[in-house]
Amino acid sequence: MRLLEFGCVLVVLSALLVSGAAEVYIVTVEGEPIISYTGGIDGFEATAVESDEKIDTESESVTSYARHLEKKHDMLLGLLFEEGTYEKLYSYRHLINGFAVHISPEQAETLRRAPGVKSVERDWKVRKHTTHTPQFLGLPTGVWPTGGGFDRAGEDIVIGFVDSGIYPHHPSFATHNAEPYGPVPKYRGKCEADPDTKRSYCNGKIVGAQHFAHAAIAAGAFNPIIDFASPLDGDGHGSHTASIAAGNNGIPVRMHGHEFGRASGMAPRARIAVYKALYRLFGGFVADVVAAIDQAVYDGVDILSLSVGPNSPPAATRTTFLNPFDATLLGAVKAGVFVAQAAGNGGPFPKTLVSYSPWIASVAAAIDDRRYKNHLILGNGKTLAGIGLSPSTHLNETYTLVAANDALLDSSVMKYSPTDCQRPELLNKNLIKGNILLCGYSFNFVVGTASIKKVSETAKALGAVGFVLCVENVSPGTKFDPVPVGLPGILITDVSYSKELIDYYNITTLRDWTGRVKRFEGTGKIGDGLMPILHKSAPQVALFSARGPNIKDFSFQEADLLKPDILAPGSLIWAAWCPNGTDEPNYVGEGFAMISGTSMSAPHIAGIAALIKQKHPHWSPAAIKSALMTTSTTLDRAGNPLLAQQTSESEAMKLVKATPFDYGSGHVDPTAALDPGLIFDARYEDYLGFLCTTPGIDVHEIRNYTHTPCNTTMGKPSNLNTPSITISHLVRTQVVTRTVTNVAEEETYVITARMEPAVAIEVNPPAMTIKAGASRQFSVTLSVRSVTGAYSFGEVLLKGSRGHKVRIPVLANGFRR
């Protein structure tokens, strides 16, 4: 028995030694994936799809070729390595041909040298890019009626969410008050069951629910107790994004006894397919995300919402456009799937985007017209502005102010940061009861170890009538969001106002010679912060929203492609939350959360894309993206040019005139997007042409991922038929061509162009008549007038005789040579 135990220990130890040095690698191999296999192997028929065509998952040719690819992956690994020294995590067969494997760096080198292996890349991490908006966007009056009202908006369109899972019991995803959902024959995804209750995560509204964690487990990052080995949302983020895009209409948002309005998804009748690949503490790994996308496309989703992206440009590949992540998304678009991806939260600094490729709709974040403000009135009559989603103290009463550091039970508690007001047991209840508690906003709030929710709970436990949080130091770019609380409370974000409050408190607080308080005489009262103030200056580009220019490689060389593509609401968005979610400490245990990020912007576009897909089921992903971009607006609700939040030299926030590097083509207008007049279409072959004409991209690398030889007839990457024109290095004169297709009735368009003075612009022809369904080409000539060292911005406008307006942004940076 002892020998047997000892033998087991040796086996376990040897396995540990192997896995200790091991890492996850994503490997691509020779041979075409299902989406592009044109035949040629005996016994296996072609499975390739035409551009914008879904994979026929039920055909025998697809299933047999998929088995063939997986068998080849297993054979390669089995020939190279001894059993037990590696672990294959996934076989990628649908969009790219390869696999994810857990091996040592030495084994990875062996794989690189093996015949038939095209690329071996170490896995890297991705992260999340952390409801009023339907009305703000005009959906209930402008879009939903055309689709049969909210109870038909998005009918039978399946949106796939690669995120942190879903909380299926939330009313935003419930079916008991809705007209029954029928089957969706085109979607064939599976539903995992809850491992404890054995109940399915699907209910008709949710049609698919799977989780992907092999890479996270292999990396030692996955904790099944808090991450859940199921599609259940252990974070909150996934439930939030799903409800923004496709949550039920008219769900009351109630917290702390107050209703903040009614939440609705952009396409409330759309179906939800969940592909969980993100987790609460570490984010996720590309190997898991690629597996999730691969599966989602195979299952038959129409739209993919990705509130996820790399932490930085991928260092292992020479170009931002070619890596396992972007190549998989290229395959998704070839299969007719529209992809909306969060642009990233690295703003307001340039070149901070983490969504690069032309086949993806990269979404920037806007602040909508809602602002939550509050105020504190001091006993000396001064009013200090702040933020606080809270009720007021009794209108005609003032209350004594007591600072937490003057209410300590004893000096030994200082090691627990008592002024953060996170632990009621550290403070003297007798001093605080019936008064307003003053607390300090420390760095702990920034990193998430302290929360406004806990301040409110502490104040309530101590019998305080309310609380005030003072910000005494602020880092550049610090974002303060209002947090709903049940107790009167306010966050004073302006450092000068905080100083005024502290000075008033110190003057009115009587102390003995040791500094001990003899009497608190400072008073104040907190206003009502529950009602939003609506601003006509909205939308504005949010401070955190990632900015262009777009980059084509790891050395941050600029690309001839505009990113972001479009702007959508992404600040202070009310949506569903998971009660056990911990992504936001202020919303632990709540059913709704109001959070910000381009993570919130991407599902807005995914949901609106579902409405367009519902009305125009045969449109390509590029056509949908074009409709969104060409009909967007660069003006705010007051009719003034869009502004962008920016930091100033003094580190305070300021507003500056926004550019396409902030908002792409402009802020989304869903009503106009349903009837764009003209579209700029592009197919898989066009994207290959873009890659093949982009300087610095290795043609062998392109072939590795696309299995297609290069075609350079496009001439320059700026000729890709996108609804924008970008030339990062304009020398003398360059002519760019675009092709438009009429998706309405016959119409005559007058074409005009304007540009900032440093670059001259001409269009030809000046007008054209286009029949329904026909396509016409026009050219744009850009010439350097003067070298300024900066981009010049402009636009081409096609104005139709039937009222359509089609606008595309133009950007060029002029050089002498």
C-alpha positions in Angstrom: 0.0 0.0 0.0 2.8 2.4 0.9 4.6 1.6 -2.3 1.5 2.3 -4.3 1.0 5.6 -2.5 4.7 6.5 -3.2 4.2 5.7 -6.9 1.2 8.0 -7.1 3.2 10.8 -5.5 6.0 10.4 -8.1 3.4 10.5 -10.9 1.8 13.6 -9.4 5.2 15.3 -8.8 6.4 14.6 -12.4 3.1 16.1 -13.7 3.6 19.1 -11.5 7.1 19.6 -12.7 5.9 19.5 -16.3 3.0 21.9 -15.7 5.0 24.2 -13.5 7.0 25.5 -16.5 4.2 25.1 -18.9 2.2 27.8 -20.6 -0.7 28.0 -23.0 0.2 28.4 -26.7 -2.1 29.0 -29.7 -0.9 27.1 -32.7 -2.0 27.4 -36.3 -1.3 24.6 -38.8 -1.4 24.0 -42.6 -4.8 23.2 -44.0 -7.8 25.3 -44.5 -10.5 25.7 -41.7 -14.1 24.8 -42.5 -15.0 28.3 -43.6 -12.5 28.4 -46.4 -11.8 24.7 -47.4 -12.5 24.4 -51.1 -11.9 20.7 -51.5 -8.9 18.7 -52.7 -8.5 16.1 -49.9 -9.8 12.7 -50.9 -13.0 11.8 -49.1 -13.7 15.3 -47.9 -16.0 17.6 -49.9 -15.6 21.4 -49.9 -17.0 23.3 -46.9 -16.1 26.9 -47.9 -18.8 29.5 -47.6 -19.2 32.5 -49.9 -18.7 35.9 -48.3 -21.4 36.7 -45.7 -22.8 33.1 -45.8 -23.4 31.0 -42.7 -21.7 27.6 -42.1 -24.1 24.7 -42.7 -23.5 22.9 -39.4 -25.8 20.0 -40.3 -24.1 19.0 -43.5 -22.1 15.7 -43.4 -19.2 17.4 -45.2 -18.8 20.0 -42.4 -18.9 17.5 -39.5 -16.6 14.9 -41.2 -14.1 17.6 -42.2 -14.2 19.0 -38.6 -13.4 15.5 -37.3 -10.6 15.2 -39.8 -9.0 18.5 -38.7 -9.2 17.6 -35.0 -7.7 14.2 -35.7 -4.8 15.9 -37.5 -4.2 18.2 -34.5 -4.1 15.1 -32.1 -1.8 13.2 -34.4 0.7 16.1 -34.6 0.9 16.4 -30.8 1.0 12.6 -30.4 3.9 12.3 -32.8 5.9 15.1 -31.2 5.4 14.6 -27.5 4.9 11.8 -25.0 1.5 11.3 -23.6 1.0 13.2 -20.3 3.6 15.9 -21.1 1.1 18.2 -22.8 -2.6 19.0 -22.6 -4.6 20.1 -25.7 -7.2 22.6 -24.6 -9.2 23.3 -27.8 -9.2 22.4 -31.5 -10.0 25.4 -33.6 -11.6 24.1 -36.8 -14.3 26.6 -38.0 -12.6 30.0 -38.5 -8.9 29.2 -38.1 -7.2 25.8 -38.3 -5.2 25.2 -35.1 -5.4 24.4 -31.5 -4.6 25.7 -28.0 -2.2 23.5 -26.0 -0.6 23.7 -22.5 3.1 22.9 -23.0 6.6 24.0 -21.9 8.6 26.7 -23.8 10.9 23.9 -25.0 8.0 22.0 -26.4 6.7 25.2 -28.1 10.1 25.5 -29.9 9.8 21.9 -31.0 6.3 22.7 -32.4 7.6 25.8 -34.2 10.2 23.7 -36.1 7.7 20.9 -36.9 6.6 20.6 -40.6 3.0 21.8 -41.2 3.1 24.3 -38.3 2.5 27.8 -39.4 2.6 29.8 -36.1 3.0 29.2 -32.4 2.0 32.1 -30.1 2.0 32.3 -26.4 -1.5 33.0 -25.1 -2.1 36.5 -23.7 -4.7 38.1 -21.5 -7.7 40.2 -22.4 -9.8 42.3 -20.2 -13.3 43.8 -19.9 -13.8 47.4 -21.1 -15.7 48.4 -18.3 -31.6 53.3 -18.7 -32.3 55.9 -20.3 -30.5 55.4 -23.6 -33.3 54.0 -25.7 -35.2 57.3 -25.3 -32.0 59.3 -25.9 -31.4 57.4 -29.1 -35.0 57.8 -30.3 -35.7 54.0 -30.4 -39.3 53.9 -29.0 -40.6 56.5 -31.5 -38.2 56.3 -34.5 -37.1 52.6 -34.8 -39.3 50.2 -32.8 -42.6 51.2 -34.6 -41.1 50.2 -38.0 -40.2 46.8 -36.6 -43.7 46.2 -35.2 -43.2 47.9 -31.8 -40.9 47.0 -28.9 -42.6 43.6 -28.7 -41.1 42.7 -32.1 -37.9 44.7 -32.1 -35.1 42.3 -32.9 -37.4 39.3 -33.4 -35.5 36.1 -34.2 -32.1 37.8 -34.4 -29.5 36.0 -32.2 -26.9 38.2 -30.5 -23.8 36.3 -29.1 -22.1 37.7 -26.0 -18.5 36.7 -25.3 -18.4 38.0 -21.8 -18.6 36.9 -18.1 -21.8 34.9 -18.4 -25.4 35.7 -17.5 -27.7 35.8 -14.5 -30.7 34.0 -16.2 -33.2 34.8 -13.4 -33.0 38.6 -13.9 -36.3 40.2 -15.1 -34.4 41.6 -18.1 -34.2 38.1 -19.4 -37.4 36.6 -18.1 -40.1 35.2 -20.4 -43.1 34.9 -18.1 -44.6 38.3 -19.0 -43.7 38.1 -22.7 -45.3 36.5 -25.7 -43.9 33.0 -26.0 -40.7 32.7 -28.0 -40.7 30.2 -30.8 -37.8 28.1 -31.9 -34.9 29.7 -33.9 -34.1 27.0 -36.5 -30.9 28.8 -37.8 -29.3 28.7 -34.3 -28.0 25.4 -33.0 -26.1 26.3 -29.9 -26.3 24.2 -26.8 -27.4 25.1 -23.3 -25.4 24.0 -20.3 -27.3 23.1 -17.1 -26.6 24.5 -13.6 -24.3 21.9 -12.0 -26.2 22.1 -8.7 -29.8 22.4 -9.7 -29.5 20.7 -13.1 -31.8 23.4 -14.6 -30.9 24.7 -18.0 -29.7 28.3 -18.3 -31.9 28.8 -21.4 -35.5 29.9 -21.4 -36.5 30.9 -25.0 -35.1 34.4 -24.6 -31.7 33.0 -23.7 -31.2 30.4 -26.5 -27.6 29.3 -25.8 -25.3 29.2 -22.8 -21.8 27.8 -22.7 -18.6 28.5 -20.8 -14.9 28.4 -21.9 -12.2 28.2 -19.3 -9.6 25.6 -20.3 -6.9 28.2 -20.8 -7.7 29.9 -17.5 -7.6 26.6 -15.7 -4.3 25.6 -17.3 -2.9 29.0 -16.3 -3.9 28.4 -12.7 -6.1 31.5 -12.7 -9.5 29.9 -12.5 -11.2 29.5 -9.1 -14.4 27.4 -9.4 -15.8 28.7 -6.1 -16.0 32.3 -7.3 -15.7 32.0 -11.1 -18.3 29.2 -11.5 -17.7 26.4 -13.9 -20.9 27.2 -15.8 -22.4 30.1 -17.8 -23.5 31.8 -14.5 -22.3 35.3 -14.3 -19.9 35.6 -11.3 -19.0 39.2 -12.1 -22.0 41.3 -13.3 -20.4 42.5 -16.5 -21.9 39.9 -18.8 -25.5 40.4 -17.5 -25.1 44.2 -17.9 -23.9 44.0 -21.5 -26.5 41.5 -22.5 -29.4 43.5 -21.1 -28.1 46.7 -22.8 -28.3 45.0 -26.2 -31.3 42.7 -25.8 -32.9 43.1 -22.4 -36.6 43.1 -22.0 -38.5 46.4 -22.4 -39.8 48.5 -19.5 -38.1 46.7 -16.6 -38.4 48.9 -13.4 -34.9 49.9 -12.1 -35.5 49.9 -8.3 -32.8 50.4 -5.7 -33.1 51.6 -2.0 -36.8 52.2 -2.4 -36.5 54.5 -5.4 -37.3 53.8 -9.0 -34.7 55.3 -11.3 -36.7 54.7 -14.5 -37.3 51.7 -16.7 -34.6 49.7 -18.5 -34.7 48.3 -22.0 -32.4 46.7 -24.4 -31.8 48.2 -27.8 -33.5 45.2 -29.4 -35.8 43.9 -26.6 -37.1 40.9 -28.6 -33.7 39.7 -29.8 -32.4 36.3 -28.5 -29.3 36.0 -26.3 -26.6 33.4 -26.8 -24.0 33.4 -23.9 -20.4 32.4 -24.4 -18.7 32.9 -21.1 -14.9 33.4 -21.4 -14.3 36.3 -18.9 -13.9 36.0 -15.2 -14.1 38.4 -12.3 -10.5 38.7 -11.1 -8.2 38.1 -14.0 -10.3 38.9 -17.1 -9.7 36.2 -19.6 -7.3 34.5 -22.0 -7.3 34.7 -25.8 -7.3 30.9 -26.2 -10.7 30.8 -24.4 -12.1 33.8 -26.2 -11.1 32.5 -29.6 -12.8 29.1 -28.7 -15.9 31.0 -27.7 -16.0 33.1 -30.9 -15.3 30.0 -33.0 -18.2 28.2 -31.3 -20.6 31.2 -31.5 -20.2 31.5 -35.3 -20.5 27.8 -35.8 -23.7 27.9 -33.7 -25.2 30.5 -36.0 -25.3 33.8 -34.2 -26.2 36.9 -36.3 -24.3 39.5 -34.2 -21.3 39.3 -31.8 -21.0 41.7 -29.0 -17.4 41.9 -27.6 -16.8 44.1 -24.6 -13.4 42.6 -24.4 -10.0 43.3 -25.9 -6.2 42.8 -25.5 -4.5 44.8 -22.8 -2.1 46.2 -25.4 -1.2 45.6 -29.1 -0.2 42.0 -29.6 3.6 41.9 -29.3 4.1 38.5 -30.9 2.8 39.5 -34.3 4.1 42.2 -36.5 0.7 43.7 -37.3 -2.3 44.5 -35.1 -4.6 43.0 -37.8 -3.2 39.5 -37.9 -3.2 37.4 -34.7 -5.5 34.5 -33.6 -8.0 36.9 -32.2 -8.5 39.3 -35.2 -8.1 36.4 -37.7 -10.9 34.6 -36.0 -13.1 37.7 -36.2 -12.3 38.0 -39.9 -13.6 34.4 -40.3 -16.7 35.4 -38.3 -17.4 38.3 -40.7 -16.8 36.0 -43.7 -19.6 33.9 -42.2 -21.9 36.9 -42.2 -21.6 37.8 -38.5 -21.6 41.5 -37.6 -19.0 42.2 -34.8 -19.2 45.1 -32.4 -16.1 45.5 -30.2 -15.4 48.0 -27.4 -12.7 50.4 -28.5 -11.0 50.4 -25.1 -10.8 52.6 -22.0 -7.3 54.1 -22.4 -8.5 57.7 -23.2 -8.1 60.5 -23.5 -4.6 59.8 -24.8 -3.9 59.2 -28.5 -3.3 55.7 -30.0 -4.9 54.0 -27.0 -7.4 51.9 -29.1 -7.3 48.1 -28.7 -9.7 47.4 -31.5 -7.9 47.7 -34.8 -9.3 45.7 -37.8 -11.5 47.0 -40.6 -13.9 44.1 -40.4 -14.8 45.0 -36.8 -17.1 47.9 -35.7 -15.0 49.6 -33.0 -17.2 51.5 -30.6 -16.2 54.6 -28.6 -18.1 55.8 -25.5 -20.3 58.9 -25.2 -21.8 60.6 -22.3 -25.6 61.0 -22.8 -27.8 63.8 -21.7 -28.2 62.7 -18.0 -26.2 64.2 -15.2 -26.7 63.4 -11.5 -25.7 66.3 -9.3 -26.2 67.1 -5.7 -25.2 69.8 -3.2 -24.3 70.3 0.5 -25.5 73.5 2.2 -23.2 74.5 5.1 -24.4 76.3 8.2 -22.6 79.5 7.0 -24.9 79.6 3.9 -22.3 78.3 1.4 -23.4 75.7 -1.1 -20.9 73.1 -2.2 -21.6 71.1 -5.4 -21.0 67.4 -5.6 -22.5 64.2 -6.9 -24.8 61.7 -5.1 -27.7 59.6 -6.2 -29.4 59.9 -2.8 -32.5 61.4 -1.1 -32.1 64.7 0.8 -32.0 65.2 4.5 -35.2 66.7 6.0 -35.7 69.9 4.0 -36.0 72.4 6.9 -33.5 70.9 9.2 -29.7 71.2 9.5 -27.5 68.6 11.2 -24.3 68.6 13.1 -21.2 67.6 11.1 -18.9 64.9 12.7 -15.7 63.8 11.0 -14.8 60.1 11.3 -11.3 60.9 12.6 -12.9 62.8 15.5 -15.1 59.8 16.3 -12.5 57.0 16.6 -13.1 54.5 19.4 -9.3 54.6 20.1 -6.1 55.6 18.3 -5.1 51.9 17.6 -7.7 51.7 14.8 -5.8 54.1 12.6 -4.1 51.1 10.8 -7.6 50.2 9.4 -8.0 53.5 7.4 -11.0 54.6 9.6 -11.6 57.8 7.7 -12.7 55.7 4.7 -15.8 54.8 6.8 -15.8 51.2 5.7 -16.0 49.6 9.2 -18.7 50.9 11.7 -17.0 49.0 14.6 -14.1 51.5 14.5 -16.2 54.5 15.2 -18.1 55.9 18.2 -21.9 55.5 17.6 -22.8 57.9 20.4 -21.0 60.8 18.6 -22.3 60.0 15.1 -26.0 59.1 15.8 -28.4 61.7 14.4 -25.5 63.7 12.7 -23.9 63.8 9.3 -20.7 61.7 9.1 -17.7 63.2 7.2 -15.4 60.7 5.5 -12.3 60.9 3.3 -12.1 59.6 -0.3 -8.7 57.8 -0.3 -6.8 55.8 -2.9 -8.7 52.7 -1.5 -11.8 53.9 -3.4 -9.9 54.1 -6.6 -8.5 50.6 -6.4 -11.8 49.1 -5.2 -10.9 48.1 -1.7 -13.3 50.8 -0.4 -16.7 51.7 -1.7 -19.4 54.4 -1.4 -21.9 51.6 -0.7 -19.9 50.6 2.4 -19.8 54.2 3.5 -23.6 54.4 3.3 -23.9 51.1 5.2 -21.5 52.3 7.9 -23.3 55.6 8.3 -26.6 53.7 8.6 -25.2 51.3 11.2 -24.0 54.2 13.3 -27.4 56.0 13.1 -26.1 58.9 11.0 -28.7 60.9 9.0 -26.3 61.1 6.1 -22.7 61.2 5.0 -20.2 63.4 3.1 -17.2 62.0 1.2 -14.4 64.6 0.6 -11.9 64.3 -2.2 -8.7 66.0 -1.0 -6.3 64.8 -3.8 -7.1 63.9 -7.3 -5.1 62.0 -10.0 -5.4 63.1 -13.6 -8.2 61.2 -15.4 -9.9 60.1 -12.2 -13.5 59.4 -12.9 -16.2 59.9 -10.3 -19.5 58.2 -10.9 -22.6 58.8 -8.8 -23.6 55.8 -6.8 -27.2 55.1 -5.7 -27.5 54.9 -1.9 -30.6 54.8 0.4 -29.2 57.3 2.9 -28.6 61.0 2.1 -25.1 61.2 0.9 -22.8 63.3 -1.3 -19.3 63.0 -2.8 -17.5 66.3 -3.0 -15.2 65.8 -6.1 -13.8 69.3 -6.4 -10.7 69.6 -4.2 -11.3 73.3 -3.6 -14.9 72.6 -2.3 -13.5 69.9 -0.1 -11.0 72.4 1.3 -13.8 74.9 2.0 -15.7 72.2 3.9 -12.7 71.1 5.9 -11.9 74.8 6.8 -15.5 75.4 7.9 -15.4 72.2 10.0 -12.1 73.1 11.6 -13.3 76.6 12.5 -16.6 75.5 14.0 -15.2 72.5 15.9 -14.1 73.4 19.4 -11.1 71.5 20.8 -9.1 71.4 24.0 -5.3 71.9 24.2 -4.7 68.2 23.3 -6.8 68.5 20.2 -9.7 66.5 21.6 -13.1 67.8 20.5 -15.1 69.6 23.1 -18.1 70.5 20.9 -19.2 70.0 17.3 -20.8 73.2 16.1 -20.6 72.9 12.3 -23.9 72.1 10.6 -25.1 71.2 7.1 -27.8 69.6 5.0 -27.7 67.4 1.9 -29.8 68.1 -1.2 -31.9 65.7 -3.3 -29.7 64.0 -5.9 -32.2 61.4 -7.3 -33.5 63.4 -10.3 -31.2 63.7 -13.3 -30.5 67.0 -15.0 -30.8 66.7 -18.8 -28.2 68.5 -20.9 -28.5 69.7 -24.5 -24.7 69.6 -24.8 -24.9 65.8 -25.1 -23.6 63.6 -26.4 -19.9 64.2 -25.6 -17.0 61.9 -26.0 -16.2 60.4 -22.5 -12.8 61.0 -21.0 -12.0 57.3 -20.7 -12.9 56.4 -24.3 -9.9 55.2 -26.2 -8.7 57.5 -29.0 -7.1 57.1 -32.5 -5.1 57.3 -34.6 -5.3 53.6 -35.4 -2.1 51.6 -35.4 -0.9 48.8 -37.7 1.9 47.3 -35.7 3.5 47.0 -32.3 5.8 50.0 -32.9 2.6 52.1 -33.1 3.0 53.0 -36.9 -0.2 54.6 -38.0 -2.7 52.8 -40.2 -4.6 54.1 -43.3 -7.8 53.2 -41.5 -10.0 55.3 -39.2 -10.7 53.9 -35.7 -12.9 54.1 -33.7 -15.8 53.6 -36.2 -18.7 55.1 -34.2 -19.7 56.6 -30.9 -22.5 55.2 -28.7 -23.6 55.8 -25.1 -21.2 54.4 -22.6 -21.3 56.5 -19.4 -23.5 55.9 -16.4 -25.6 53.2 -18.1 -28.3 51.5 -16.0 -28.6 47.8 -16.8 -29.1 44.4 -15.3 -26.6 43.1 -12.6 -25.9 39.8 -11.0 -26.5 39.8 -7.2 -23.3 37.8 -6.6 -21.3 40.0 -9.0 -18.3 41.8 -7.6 -17.1 43.7 -10.7 -18.3 46.9 -9.1 -18.0 47.0 -5.2 -20.8 49.7 -5.1 -23.3 47.3 -6.5 -22.6 44.0 -4.6 -25.9 42.3 -4.0 -27.9 44.6 -6.2 -30.1 43.7 -9.2 -29.1 46.7 -11.3 -25.9 48.8 -11.7 -25.1 52.1 -13.3 -21.6 51.8 -14.8 -19.4 53.3 -17.5 -17.0 52.1 -20.2 -16.7 51.2 -23.8 -17.9 47.8 -22.6 -21.3 49.5 -22.4 -21.0 51.2 -25.8 -20.4 48.0 -27.8 -23.7 46.3 -26.9 -25.6 49.5 -27.8 -24.3 49.1 -31.3 -24.8 45.3 -31.3 -28.5 45.8 -30.4 -29.0 48.5 -33.0 -27.3 46.2 -35.6 -29.8 43.5 -34.7 -32.6 46.0 -35.6 -31.0 46.7 -38.9 -30.4 43.0 -39.5 -34.1 42.4 -38.7 -35.2 44.9 -41.4 -32.5 44.0 -43.9 -31.8 40.3 -43.3 -29.5 39.9 -46.3 -27.2 42.8 -45.6 -23.5 42.0 -45.1 -21.7 43.0 -41.9 -20.0 45.7 -43.9 -23.4 47.0 -45.1 -24.7 47.2 -41.5 -21.6 49.0 -40.4 -21.8 51.4 -43.3 -25.5 52.2 -42.5 -24.5 53.0 -38.9 -21.5 55.1 -39.8 -22.8 57.2 -42.8 -26.0 58.2 -40.9 -24.3 59.1 -37.6 -24.1 62.7 -36.4 -21.2 65.0 -35.5 -23.5 67.5 -33.8 -24.9 67.5 -30.2 -28.6 68.0 -29.4 -28.2 71.8 -29.4 -26.8 71.6 -32.9 -23.2 72.4 -32.0 -20.1 70.3 -33.0 -19.5 67.4 -30.7 -17.1 68.0 -27.8 -14.7 65.6 -26.1 -13.7 65.4 -22.5 -9.9 66.0 -22.2 -7.4 66.6 -19.4 -5.7 69.9 -19.2 -2.2 70.8 -17.9 -3.6 71.5 -14.5 -5.0 67.9 -14.5 -8.6 69.2 -14.4 -11.0 68.0 -17.0 -11.9 70.3 -19.9 -14.0 70.1 -23.1 -12.4 70.4 -26.5 -13.8 70.2 -30.0 -13.9 66.5 -30.9 -12.4 64.9 -34.0 -12.9 61.6 -35.8 -10.1 60.2 -33.7 -12.5 60.6 -30.8 -15.8 59.6 -32.3 -15.1 57.9 -35.7 -17.9 58.8 -38.1 -20.0 60.3 -35.3 -22.7 59.4 -32.7 -25.1 56.7 -33.8 -28.5 57.6 -35.1 -30.6 54.4 -35.1 -33.6 55.8 -37.0 -31.5 57.1 -39.9 -29.4 53.9 -40.0 -32.5 51.8 -40.9 -32.7 53.8 -44.2 -29.2 54.9 -45.2 -29.9 55.4 -48.9 -26.4 54.2 -49.9 -24.0 51.7 -48.5 -20.3 51.1 -48.8 -20.1 47.3 -49.0 -16.9 45.2 -48.5 -16.4 41.4 -48.7 -13.8 39.0 -47.4 -11.6 39.4 -50.5 -11.6 43.2 -50.0 -10.2 42.8 -46.4 -7.5 40.5 -47.8 -6.7 43.2 -50.3 -6.4 45.7 -47.4 -3.9 43.4 -45.7 -1.9 42.7 -48.8 -1.5 46.4 -49.6 -0.6 47.5 -46.1 3.2 48.1 -46.0 5.1 46.0 -43.6 2.8 43.1 -43.4 4.5 39.8 -44.3 2.6 38.0 -47.2 3.5 34.7 -45.6 1.8 35.8 -42.3 -1.3 36.8 -44.3 -1.4 33.3 -46.0 -0.9 31.6 -42.6 -4.1 33.1 -41.3 -6.2 33.4 -44.5 -5.0 30.4 -46.6 -5.2 32.7 -49.6 -2.4 34.1 -51.8 -2.1 37.9 -51.8 -3.9 40.1 -54.4 -2.6 43.7 -54.6 -5.0 45.0 -57.2 -6.5 47.4 -54.6 -3.3 49.4 -54.9 -3.3 51.0 -51.5 -5.0 50.2 -48.2 -6.9 53.5 -48.3 -8.8 52.1 -51.3 -10.6 49.6 -49.0 -14.3 50.4 -49.5 -14.9 51.7 -46.0 -17.3 54.6 -45.1 -14.3 56.7 -44.2 -11.0 57.8 -45.8 -7.7 58.0 -43.9 -4.3 58.6 -45.3 -1.6 58.6 -42.6 1.2 59.7 -44.9 0.0 61.9 -47.8 2.7 63.0 -50.2 1.8 65.5 -52.9 -1.5 64.1 -54.4 -3.4 60.8 -53.9 -6.6 59.6 -55.5 -8.9 57.4 -53.5 -11.9 55.5 -54.9 -15.1 54.5 -53.2 -18.1 52.4 -54.5 -21.6 53.0 -53.2 -24.6 50.8 -53.7 -28.2 52.1 -53.6 -30.3 50.2 -51.1 -33.4 52.5 -51.7 -35.2 53.7 -54.8 -33.5 55.4 -57.7 -32.0 58.7 -56.5 -29.8 61.5 -57.8 -26.9 62.4 -55.4 -24.9 65.7 -55.4 -21.4 65.1 -54.1 -19.6 67.8 -52.2 -16.4 67.8 -50.0 -14.7 70.1 -47.6 -11.4 69.9 -45.8 -9.3 71.9 -43.5 -6.9 74.3 -45.4 -3.7 72.3 -45.2 -5.1 69.7 -47.6 -7.1 70.3 -50.8 -9.9 68.0 -51.7 -11.9 67.3 -54.9 -14.6 64.8 -55.8 -15.5 63.4 -59.1 -18.2 63.1 -60.5 -20.0 66.1 -58.8 -23.3 64.3 -59.1 -24.7 60.9 -60.1 -28.0 59.1 -60.5 -28.1 55.6 -59.1 -30.8 53.1 -59.8 -32.2 50.8 -57.0 -29.7 48.0 -56.3 -27.1 49.5 -58.6 -23.5 50.5 -57.7 -21.5 53.6 -58.8 -17.9 54.6 -58.1 -16.6 58.1 -57.3 -13.1 59.3 -56.6 -11.7 61.7 -54.0 -8.4 63.6 -54.8 -6.4 64.8 -51.8 -3.4 67.2 -52.3 -1.0 68.6 -49.7 -1.1 72.4 -49.6 1.0 72.9 -46.5 2.8 70.6 -44.0 1.5 71.2 -40.5 2.7 68.0 -38.7 -0.9 67.1 -37.9 -3.9 65.6 -39.5 -6.4 67.6 -41.4 -10.1 66.7 -41.1 -12.9 67.0 -43.5 -15.8 65.1 -45.1 -17.5 64.0 -48.3 -21.3 64.5 -48.3 -23.6 62.8 -50.8 -27.0 64.5 -50.7 -29.8 62.7 -52.4 -32.9 64.1 -54.2 -35.2 61.9 -52.0 -33.7 63.3 -48.7 -30.9 60.8 -48.0 -27.7 62.2 -46.6 -24.6 60.0 -46.7 -21.5 61.4 -45.0 -18.0 60.0 -44.6 -15.1 61.5 -42.7 -11.8 62.2 -44.4 -8.5 62.4 -42.6 -5.0 63.1 -44.1 -1.6 63.9 -42.7 0.5 65.8 -45.2 4.2 65.3 -45.7 6.8 66.8 -48.2 8.0 63.3 -49.2 
